[in-house]
């Protein structure tokens, strides 16, 4: 597997990875009926670097890296990650997380913060914890999960 910057030619493949996750509505706050154009504009926006994980010529994951906040908060990075469903449980998210931490350091960030980790996403929470992220905040009932109803979101943080 290689992780590389996403290019314009990757847009359809990135959408193929994003669409099932966004339509499910269980881990991201994007509207479940978001259009392809709007989703790609957000995921691959000018305010972030978007990368893809590729294996045997197929994109099996994507993540973005950006400043968590502008100005006085711009020394803290933020990321979002999505793995292709067919590539789940193969270490793709782990590889992308490791890559993102290294890239964030290279870009001069001093910390990484995930602002809205849905509490029911226990697989992701365990993964982030294995990389040294700590839960520094809990936002009660802020996410309307399609199956679980209103659930908490976590703010997770680690220094680089």
PyMOL commands that set and color helices and strands:
alter all, ss='L'
color gray80, all
select helices_A, chain A and resi 8-24+36-43+71-73+85-87+92-106+122-130
alter helices_A, ss='H'
color red, helices_A
select strands_A, chain A and resi 2-5+49-55+58-67+76-83+111-118+134-145+149-159
alter strands_A, ss='S'
color yellow, strands_A
deselect
rebuild
show_as cartoon
